Amino acid sequence: MKRTQAEVPKLVLGITSLALPVRTTRDRQLEVSARFRESESLAVMMVKGVAAGAEAVLAPPIADVRNALAELNKDLPVLARVPHLSPVDDLRYEPALMFDPADDEDDSVWSANRAGAAAMNLLPVGLAGDLASKVLPRLEREVAVFTPGALRGVVISSAVTDLALAADQAKFVDRLVRYARSRRWLVGFETRNLGHILARLTRWGVAPDFVMGALNPRGVGMMPDAGTVLAAVRESGVKVIATELRAGGMVALDEGATWARRHGAWGVCPELVDMDDVPKELKGLAIRPAA
């Protein structure tokens, strides 16, 4: 039977805070990481979250997530956040995307591949080759962490999206969209520049299934500014899944989600660090069909 493409979810459970820094206190992030350190506890939480109304889990392709999913006897709907760039990559001389970690077993060796990649970084992106040729092989390898039955789509991480945005790489974004749709995956782009990317997508004439970015009552993380972002959300026609709902802890989760929906968000994505009782709080955010 031919698999049909999934609908864009309106409620997504984000678990990227297990692997990446997010807008919260260090103590809070360590507390949440410790709570779900065991694969069984993480698996139970994801099952309960989906049962409470989450239509997908936004997950990084890391061992902890893979082991948790392996505990289950059924597939959970996953949106893979790829490529996964760890915070350690920020300390490298050359950006992580400019070389494939699979090419070098020993990170202490300055290989010819990496030296050439670093030299390429001195050139404008338009002259340094096709960005997609560097991202797609890594994406292919990382989505293999998830079973085909679980994988509903991919979310291109903000480091990649915003690099393409800064370099005005319409062809790159279009190629990723066509690549994902050829596999009947949803394709979304995470960004830290929501107002800019929505305007640029309109100019490029490229329409991914959705974009993920900050929307909250305090304007935290809404770039370039809250007014521009809200206008872009209204006018672009691209579905937006709102993140940073609690504005770094300054507003309640339900208040942030309600505000984002009222201002045009298609869906919301609360992170683990935003919730104490995951099933209960997700249930409160779920949109129930009219009777």
N, C-alpha and C positions, 0 to 999 in steps of 0.2 A: 504493500500500500504506500502511495506517495505521501510523504510528510508535508503538511501544510505549515506555512509560517505562522508563528505564534502572534497573539495580540500584544501590543505594548502594555505592560503592566501598570496598574494605577497605585499599587503598594508594593514596594521592594524592601526587603530586609538587607541592610548593608552590613557585611562582616569584614570589610577591609581594614577596620581598626585593629584586627588581630595581627596585621603585618606591617601597617604603615602609620606614621604619625597623623593624628587628626586634631581638630580644634577642640581640645579639652585639656584638663590638667594631666600631668605625668602620672600622678597617683591614681587618677580615675582610669587611665588607660592600662596601667599595670594591674589594677584590681580586676578589670574585665578580662584581661589576658589570662590572669591566674584562674579566674572562674571557669574558663573554657579551655584550660590547658589540656585536659584529657579528651581524647577523640570522642569518647562515648557521651560526655556532657555536651560537647559541641553538636554532635549528631542529634541528641534529644532536643536541644534548643531549636535547631533548624526545623525539625519535624513539627514541633509545637508552633513555631512561628508561621509555617505554611498552613497548618491547620487553623490558626487564628485569623488568617486572611491574607497573608503575604502571597503575592502571585509569583514571586521570583526571589532568589537570593543572589545578591551581588557579591561575588566571591573572587578573591585573588587565587591564582594557581599555585598554592603553596602546599607543603606536605601535610600540615595540620588539617586543612580542608579536605584534601584527598583521603586521608585516613578516616576522617569523620564520615564522609560519604560512603566509604567502604564498609562502615558498620551497619549500613541500612540495607534492607532487602527490597527497597523500591527507589526509583529515581526521584529526586527533588528538582524542581525547575531552577536552573542556574543561568545567570548572566555572568560570563567570565570577564573580569576586568583585566585586560591585557593591552600591551605587554606589561609584565610586572617588573617595575624598577625599584629595587630596594633603596633605603636611605643611604646605604654605603656607596651606591653608585654616584652620589653627589660629590664624593671625595676624590673621584678619579680625575686625572688630568684631562682625559678625553671623555666626552659624553657617552653614556652606556649604549645609546642607540647606534653609535658609529662603529661598533664592532659586535660580533656575535659571541657571547660567552662560551658557546659550544666549540668555538674554534681554538680556544686556548685553555688547556688543562691547568697550566701553572700561571697564576696571576702575577707571580713575581718576575716572570720573563717578559721583557719588552720585545715582543715578536715583530716580525716584518708586517704581519697583518695589522697589528695594533698601531705600529708606527705609521703605516700608510693611512690608517683611519684617522689618526690624529692630524696628519698633514692635510687630509681632506677637510677637516673642520676649519682650517684657515681660509677656505674658499666660501663664497656665498653658497647658500643651500642650493640655489638653482643650478650652480655649476658643479656641485659635489655629487651629482648622480640622483637617481630616483629614490626618494625616502621610502617609498613602499617596498622596494627591494630589500631594504634593511629591516623593515618591520614585519613583513608577511612571514618569512621563515620562522621568526621568533614566535609570532602569534600562533602559527600552525603547531609548533612544538608545545606551547603552553596550554592550548585548549585540549590537548590530548590527555591532560590530567583528569578531565571530566568525561563521563561516558556519553556516547551520542544521544542516548535517551534522556539524559539530564540537561544537556546543553540547549538552551533556548536562544541564546544569542551572545554577542560580544559587546563589551563597552570599551572603547579605546581610551586608555588612561590619559589623564590631563597633560602629562609631560609630553606625550606625542601629539595630542590634539593642539596644544598651545604652540608647540614648535611649528606645526604645519600652518597654524593661523598666522604666526609671526612672519613666516616665509611666504605667505600667500600661495600655499600649495593646494590649489583646487583639484588638480589631477590626482594628488595623493588621496584626498578625502573621497573623491568619486570612485577611485579604484578600490578602496576599502569597502565602500558601500556595495559595489557590484560583486566583489569577492564574497562578502557575507551573504548577500541575497542568493548567490548561485548555490549556496549550501543551505538555503532556507533558514538562515539565522536572522534574528533581529540584529540590527546594528545601531549602536548609540555612541555618542562621543562625550566623554567627561571633560569638563573645562573649568578653569579658574577665571575665565573671561567670557561670561555668558552673553553679555550685551554685544560684545564684539563678534563672537562666533555666529550668533543668530543673524546679525546684519550681513556678515560675510557669506553665509550659506545662501541667503537671498540673492546676493550679487553673483555668486558662483552658479546658481541654478542647481545646486546639489541638495537632495532631501534625504538625510538619514531618517531612521524610524523615530529617533528621539535624541535629545541632548540632555545631559545631566549637569546641573550647576546650582550655585547657592541662591536660595530665595528665602528670605526671612524678614520679620517685621523691623528688625534693627538695621538691615542693610549690610550685615557682616558678610564679607566675601563677595558682595555683588559688584562686579567690575564691568565698566569703568565707574559707574555710580548707580544707585538704586533706581533713579528715575529713568535712566537710559535702558537699564535691564527690563524694567516693567513695560516700557514702551515696545521694546524688541519682542518680548514674550507675547504681547497683544497682537503685534503686526506680522510676525514672521511666518506663522502657520506651521512651524515645527513643534512637535510635542516636546514639552519640557518636564523632566522628572526633577523635582526640587530636592536639594541637599542642604546641609547646614541649617536644618530646620530650627534648632535651638539657639542659633546665633552664638555659639560658643558657651552656652549655658545661661544666657541672659533671659530666655523666655521658655515657657513650658512647651513640651513636645506637641501636645494637641493644639495649643495656640499657634505655634509655628506652622503646623500642617494645615490648619484651617485657613490661616492667612495666605499661605502659598496657593492653595486651591482657589481661594477667592480672587486671587490676582493672576489667574490664568494657567497655573501649573496643571498638566495632565495627570501627573502622579507625584508621589512623595517617596523619599528613601531615608527613613530613620536609620542611624547607625547603632551598633550594639552599645556604644558608650552613651547613647542618648536615653537608654532604657534600663530600668531596674528589674521590672517584671516583663520580660519580652512578650510572652503570649498575651497577657492582659492589655499591654499598651498597644500592641499591633491590632488587637481586636477592636480597641477603641478608635483606631484610625481607618479600619476597613470600611469601604463604602458598600452598603448593603443594597441589593436590587430592590426597586420599588415593588410593593405588594400588588 
